Amino acid sequence: VAKEKSIDVLLRGYRRFLDLGEPVPTRFVITGWGPAEKELKNLSHALGLENKVVLTGKVSPNEPPKYYHLADCFASASITETQGLTFMEAMAASVLTLARYDDNLVGTIQDGKTGFFFFDEHDFSDKLNHVITLDEASKERVRKNALAAVDIYSLEHFYENIMEVYTRVCRQNW
């Protein structure tokens, strides 16, 4: 929970989402801890979100999967990710993913197919509303596409790729 994660963008967008008329009851859960925690608590209070925002604080390394599985949607406004691991984790957990547009994520997230991009807090509120109100068949299609997209990062694929390289090197040199 640090400033470069731009969680403030999500909170302001969430406030706008609520103001537009929350289609289903929601909670906004911020998982983890860090230097921006107090600032985010203050912003939540200033936006009148005290009863809607939950800051979990520090969680043990084995707990994040539990939070992914609790979620209907994973959102991140960070544009400082180099690998997008949290996005891949959410997608692997079959959680619909909302990401602030970043060129680094284009290979992982295909807008409308494996997840959804947004550009700012206003766009976030609109996309959040879109994701939450998708029919179940559409949600399932995006989840399946996301699982297929992140499968290339699985342990099995990693092993297969390493073995392919190893076999090729052996053939060429021995």
HELIX and SHEET records of a PDB file:
HELIX    1   1 LYS A    3  LYS A    5  5                                   3    
HELIX    2   2 ILE A    7  ASP A   19  1                                  13    
HELIX    3   3 GLU A   37  ALA A   46  1                                  10    
HELIX    4   4 PRO A   64  LEU A   70  1                                   7    
HELIX    5   5 LEU A   85  ALA A   92  1                                   8    
HELIX    6   6 ASP A  103  LEU A  105  5                                   3    
HELIX    7   7 GLU A  121  ILE A  132  1                                  12    
HELIX    8   8 GLU A  136  ASP A  151  1                                  16    
HELIX    9   9 LEU A  155  ASN A  173  1                                  19    
SHEET    1   A 2 PHE A  28  THR A  31  0                                        
SHEET    2   A 2 VAL A  53  GLY A  57  1                                        
SHEET    1   B 3 CYS A  73  SER A  76  0                                        
SHEET    2   B 3 LEU A  96  ARG A 100  1                                        
SHEET    3   B 3 PHE A 116  PHE A 118  1                                        
END                                                                             
